[in-house]
Amino acid sequence: MEMMIVLLIFASFSGILGQTDMACKSFIFSKNYNFPAELTYEGGRGQLSKFTVCLRSCTNMTESVMFSMLSGHRFDYFFIILGGGPDTNTGLIWVKGQRVDINFPPEDTRTRSICLSWDSPNAELVLWVNGKIIEKKEFEKRGFTTIDPRIFIGPGQIFLGGKPMLDVGELTDVHVWDRVLNHQEVKDYCNKKGNVGNIINWRALKYDDVGADFIIGPFHCKS
């Protein structure tokens, strides 16, 4: 875990800020990828007591990809979406040092829509896959909040202290809200007709290119 934080801090010292409409595009990661990309937003959000993140990934990826949120140097939330081989339908979520193992539906289509919501006052986490709840967990109420979060996406192996050995895959349509989406809003996202995130908006994405080996290209979920 310490290695993960060091990598993220190091990655923050270099990079070029870019902004683009990423509609129908994706971050395509490769085996030479070095650091996660930081998704940026205007100003601080203060104490973020609720949030929802939605994204799409491929079920045929050869290695894991991750989404993470940190407050300063403190590790807060991340989830890893595993790819091909025996790990196709498994993943994990890490919430303030507590691990939650998850199993994705075996009938997944090639493109997987994932939404993860966190409600701090109720200490409740909900994971949606393709518009259906597959995990709902309540934690001990300890006033979980995230302060001015830094948001990263990239290969999961980087966060586990390793380096991808194979091509990784693609992530697209990443949005983050400062509230918990309701059931209909999650379904709308899965059907590609929902509103856009007010913290991270894929249609006006700002990101820090830290010199890692990834490209931006059309999302086609290739093998």
C-alpha positions, 0 to 999 in steps of 0.5 A, a space after each residue: 500500500 505504501 508503494 501505491 501512495 509513493 507512485 501517486 505522489 511521484 506521478 503528481 510532480 510531472 505532466 501536462 494538463 489537457 482537456 478534451 471531449 472524450 465522447 466515444 473515446 477511451 484511455 487505452 493502456 499498454 504493458 509499458 504503462 508507468 503511472 496512473 492518469 490523474 483526472 482533475 477538476 476545478 477547485 476543491 470540493 471540501 469534504 466529500 461525504 457522498 459520491 458516485 463514480 460510473 465508468 465502462 470497461 472491457 470484460 476481455 482485458 488481460 490485466 486489471 485496471 483501477 479507479 482510486 480516490 485519495 485525500 492528500 497522502 491518505 488512501 481512501 477508496 479504490 476498486 480494481 476491475 480484473 480482466 482476462 483468464 481466471 480473474 475475468 469475473 472478480 474484483 475488489 473494493 478498498 474502503 478506508 483500509 477495509 477490503 470487499 471482494 466482489 464477483 461480477 455477473 458471469 453473463 456480462 456482455 463484452 462492455 461492462 458498465 460499473 457504478 459505485 456509490 458511497 454514502 458517508 452519513 450512512 456508511 453505505 457502499 453500493 456497486 452496480 453492474 450493468 444497471 443491477 446492484 451486485 454488492 451492497 455493504 454497510 460499514 461501521 459509522 465512523 464519519 468517513 469523508 474524503 477531503 478534496 479528493 485526487 482521482 486516478 485511473 490506470 492499471 491495477 498492478 501499479 497499485 499492487 506494487 507491480 508492473 503490467 506484463 501484458 496489454 491491459 485494455 480500455 476505460 471510457 465514459 468516466 463520470 463522478 458526482 458529489 451525490 449518490 445516484 438513484 436507481 433510475 439515474 444508474 440505469 440511464 447511465 447504462 443505457 447511455 442517456 444519463 446526465 454527466 458528472 459534476 466533479 468529473 465529466 468525460 465530455 469535458 475531461 481534464 487530466 494530467 498526462 504524466 508521461 505514461 504509455 497510454 493513448 487516447 483512441 476510439 472505444 472499441 473494446 478490442 481483444 
